[in-house]
Amino acid sequence: MDDIVPGNLPPDCPVLIAGPTASGKSALALTIAERHGGRIVNADASQVYGCWRVVTARPSAAEEARAPHALYGHVAHDAPYSAGHWLREVAPLLPDGPRPIIVGGTGLYFTALTQGLADIPATPPEIRAEADLIPLETLLADLDPRTAEGLDRRNRARVQRAWEVQRATGRGMADWQADTPPPLLPLSGTLPLVMDAPKDWLTARIERRFDAMLAAGALDEVAAMRDRYDPALPSMRAIGVPELMDHVAGRLSLDEARQRATVSTRQFAKRQRTWFRSRMGAWRRIPPPAA
C-alpha cells in the first residue's frame, strides 16, 4: 500500500481513485480509508440510485460500516441526476470533515471536479421527452460540429444531453463548456490514481463478478423493480439491468441474459479505459490488485 499511498500523505489531502468497472477500486478506497483515514465518496453514476446495490456493485452494508461513505444509494430511481447534481452534493464534503476518498468509474464526474463544469441550465421536461423519441443518429446529425467532435458518439446519454442543451438554449454544449468556471478541487491538490487494468485480466474479473452478483441476489433486486421499469430512465440503463429485466419478463433465458450483460460490461469498460487514457494523462496509473 505504501507504494501507492505514501505514509506521509497529509491528512487533508484528497485521494481520487478512478478505474473501469470491476477493477477493484472500491476495495482500494476502503483499504486507504482504514489505514490512512477518510470518507469514501461515490463517483459512479449508477451507484447513486437507491434501488440498486447488488447489480451496481455498490459497497455492502458491512463495508459501509467499516468507514464513512457518502453519496451512495441516495437518489430515487426516477429522479433527475447529472454531473451538475453530483458536483453540488460533493462540494460541502470537501472543506470539512474526514479526508475525501473519491472513487468511481464516471470520468465526467472527475473531470467536472478537477477541471470545472459549465453552469448549463436544466433541460425542460418537454424537450427531454422530445429527445427520448429521436434516434441517436438524428441527434448526432443535429449537433454543431464542435460539440459532436468531442462526444463519445455511442453514448446516447451524452449525445442526448448535448442535443437537449442546444435545443433548449440555442448554444452548443462546446460553447457552454468554454465558459467553464474554476474547478472545486484542482488536480494539483490531490493524490489522483487511475487503475490500469489489462483487458484480459479485466474480462475474467467481469465474468466472475457478474456470477457473484447473481449469487448475491441481483436477479431478485431487478425483479423487484419490474412494475417501475422504464428503459428511458438513466437508472434503468445501469449495466446488467436491461438484460436481467428481459429475463424477468421472459424474453431471455438466464444464460442469455448473463452473456449479454457481460458483453455490455466489457464494452462499457472499454469506453471507460478510452476516457481515462485520453482525459487523465496527468493521473498516476496503478496496477489492479493481484486477485
N, C-alpha and C positions, 0 to 999 in steps of 0.2 A: 504493500500500500504506500510506503514512503517514497517509492519511485514514481508514484502518481500524484500523491498529495504530500508535499513536504511537511515535516513535523513542525516547522516554524511558521506555518501558514497563519497570518494574522487572524484573530478570532472574528473580525468583522469583514473578512474578505469573502464575497460571494463565490460559490462554486457553480459553474454551469456544466451540465452533462447532456450532450446531445448524442443521438445514435439511432440507427434503424431499429425497427421493431424486432423484438426477441434477442437483442444483442447483449442483454444483461445490465443495462444502465440503471434500472431501478434498484437492483441488488447492490450496485456500486454506491448509489446515493445513500442507501441505508447503512452500508458499512462506514462511509465517511461521516454520516450523522452520529453514529455510535462512537466512533473513535475520536472525532475532532469537534463534535457538537454542531448543531444546526437544525433548521426546519426544512423538511423536504417540500418543495413547491412544484406542483404539476405543470408541465408544459406540453401536454399531449391533448389534442383537441377532442379525442374520443373519450378520454378518461374523466372529463368534466361531468358527464351525464350520470345522474343518479340511478338510472335503470340498468346500467351495465357495470358489473365488476369483473366477473369471470371472463366474459368474452372479450374484454378490452385489456385483460391482464393488469387491472388496477391492483395496487397493493391490498393484501388481505387485511382483515381486521386485526389479526395477530401482528402483522408487520407494522400497521399504523400505530399499534400500542408500543412499539419499540422506540419510536422517535416521533416528534411532532410532524404532522402532514397538513398541507393546505391546498385548496382548490381542486380537490378530488370529489367527484360524485355529488356536486352541489347544484347542478343545473337540471331543470326539468327536461324531459325528452323532447318537448315541443317548444321550448323557449329559444329565442334567437340568441346566438353566441358567436362571437368573432374574435379576431386578434385584438380588436379595439376593446371589447369587453374584458378579455384576459388582461390586457395591459393596465386597464383601470383597476382591476382587482389585485394585481400583483404590486402595484405602486405602494400601497401602505405597508406591505410586508418587507420592503427594502430598508428603510432607515432605522426601524426599531425592532427589538426582539432578537431571536436567535439568528445566527448566520443563515442566509438563504442558500439552499442547495437546490437549484432549479434544474429539473430533469424531465426530458421528454423527447418525442420524435417529431414534433411540429416545428419545422425550421422557421416558418413565418413568425412564430411567437418569439423565438430567439432573435431574429432579425429586427423585429419591432422593438424588443427590449434594448438591444445594444446599438442599433442604428437609428432608431426613431420610427414613428408611424404617422403618416399623414392623417390629419383630422377630417376625414371624409364623412359627410352627413349620412345618417342612416337611410337605408333604402325603403321607400314607401311600400306597404304590403301589396298594393295593386301592381306595382312594377315587378316585384318578386314573383307574383302569381303569373304575370305575363311571361317572364323569363323561364319559369318552370316548364312552359309548354313549347319552348323553342328548341330545335335540335342544336347540338353542340356546334356543328359545322356552321350553322347560320349565325350563332352568337359570335363565333370567331370572325366570320366574314364582316360583321358589322362593326368590329372594333377598329379604333385608329391604329395605324401601323406600329407606332412606337410602343403602345400598350401590348399589342398582340405579340410583338417580338420578344418581350420579356416574360411571357407566360409559359407555364407548362401546359401545352395545348391538349393534353389528355386528362387534365384535372378539371372536370366540369365545374366543381365548386368555385375554383379560382377564376375560370373563364366567365362563368355566370355572374360572379360578383363584379368583375370588371365591366361587363355589359350593363349591369344594373346601375353602376355608378355613372357610366357615360349617359345612359338613358335618363337618369334622374337629375343629373347636374349639368349636362351639356359639356362636361370636361372629361377627357380621358383619364384613366387611372394613372398613367405615367405623369400627366401634368400635376395631378394631386400629389403624387409621391415626390415630385420635385420641390414641393413646399414643406417637406418633412421637418418637424421641429427637432431639437436636440434629443438624444436618447436619454431614457431614465437611468440606464446603467451602462456607461461606456465600457467596452470590452477591456480596456487597459486596466480597469479597476477590479478585474475578476480573475479567477482561475478557470479558463474555458477549455473543456475537454470534449472531444468527439470520438466516439467508438469507431475504430477502423476494423470493421467486421468483414472477413473474406466471404465471398459469395457462397462457396461450397459449405463452409462452416455454418453460415447463417441459414442456408437451406435446410440442413439437417436439424438445426435448432427450431426452425419454424414448424417443421412437421412434428417434432416431439412436443412442442408447446401446445399445438392445436389439439393433439391427442390428450394432453394433460387437462386442457380446458374442458374437453368433452367429459372426461372422467370426473371433473370437479363440478359439473352441473351447468355448463354453458348452454346446452340444449334446453334445459328447463327455464333458464333465465330468458332465452329468446322466446320460448313458447308463452311465457307469462305476459309478453308484450304483443301478442298476436292481434288482439282486438284494437290496439292503438297503433298498429304498424302503418306507417306512411312512408313509402320509399323516397319521397321528395324531401323528408326531413334530414338534416345533416346527422342527427343522432342515429338514424337508421341506416346510414351508409358506413357505419363502423365496420371494419374488415371482419368478415365472418358472419355478420348479422343477416345480410340478404340471402346468403347461401343456406344458413340454418333455418331461416324463415321459410324458404322454399321447401325444405324437408318437412317442417312442421305442417305446411299446407298440402303436403302430399305430392309436390311437383318433382321432388328429387329423393332418391334413396339417401340414407345417411352417408354411405360411402361416396356417392356422387357429390354430396354437399361438402364432405371433407376434402375431396380432391379439388373442387373448385375454390374452396376457401383458402387452401394452402397455395394454390396458384395465384389468387388475388393478393395474398400476403407477400409472396415473393415479388410480384410486380410492384407492390407498394414499397417494399424495402429497396428495390432498385431505384425508384424515384427518390426515396429519401437519401440514398447514398449519392445520387447525382447532385441533389441540392447541397448536401454537405461538402462535396468536393468543390462545387462552383461558388458557394457563398461563404464557406467557413475556412478559407485558406489560412487565416491567422490563428485558428484554434489549434490546440495541441492534440495531435492524433494519438490515441492509446489503443493497445490491443484489447480484445474482448477477454473475458475470463476463460480459464482453461477448460471449464466444463459448462 
